[in-house]
Amino acid sequence: MFKNTDIRKYIVFAWGLAFILLWGVFYYLTPEKTLIRSINSMEKSITEEDWSSAERYLDEFKNSYYQRKVIIQTNNASEAFISFNYNLGQLDYCVRNKESSALDYLGALRYSLDYAIKPFAGP
């Protein structure tokens, strides 16, 4: 019924379509824009040393992150996810204790956000 080359074309088409659909689902379900907005607001608050609003934006960031944690973890490699969680924990500690080094961890979190959140992000 089918020749070998016909089946290969169908398989390539199916794989391509599956990849595009999977990328679209991950792109739609990851909260990238919300997290970036929270990071920008947090950076402004920490720079102005407004620690109460920095804590509020950090809580907003963590809530958005933990709501989609399973999707984010499924999407990316474990080392990017571990690094992201480490930076988030350090940032949380620094903001709660009103330490100026929070900006360092915020920068690291912003940098690791691309690898941890974007669909099929690679090194």
C-alpha positions, -999 to +999 in steps of 0.1 A: +000+000+000+027+025+010+062+026-003+091+031+022+096+067+013+059+075+017+060+062+053+091+081+061+074+113+050+045+107+072+067+099+102+087+132+096+055+151+093+041+136+125+073+143+145+074+179+132+037+185+141+041+169+175+072+191+183+053+223+172+023+213+193+044+205+223+063+237+221+031+257+218+016+240+248+047+247+269+048+283+257+012+288+265+013+272+300+046+287+313+041+320+332+071+338+317+056+373+314+042+372+349+075+362+363+095+388+344+070+415+355+075+404+392+113+404+388+112+440+374+090+452+402+112+434+428+143+450+414+129+484+416+117+478+452+151+464+463+170+493+447+148+517+466+151+496+497+113+492+500+115+458+516+078+454+523+069+457+486+099+436+476+085+408+499+050+412+483+065+409+448+086+380+458+054+362+472+037+370+439+066+356+420+067+324+441+030+319+438+031+321+400+061+298+399+047+272+423+014+271+404+032+260+373+061+242+388+052+208+374+050+222+338+083+241+343+100+210+357+087+188+329+099+213+303+135+217+312+166+199+323+172+193+360+204+214+363+186+245+351+157+238+374+180+232+404+199+264+397+167+283+395+154+269+428+187+277+445+186+313+433+150+316+443+158+303+478+187+326+483+167+356+470+139+347+495+163+346+524+180+379+514+147+398+510+132+385+542+164+396+561+166+429+542+201+422+528+215+443+500+229+412+483+194+404+472+202+422+439+229+397+432+205+368+435+179+387+417+203+391+387+212+354+389+175+345+390+168+368+360+196+351+340+185+316+349+149+324+341+156+320+304+169+284+309+143+274+334+111+288+319+113+290+281+101+260+262+129+238+251+156+262+263+190+250+257+226+260+266 
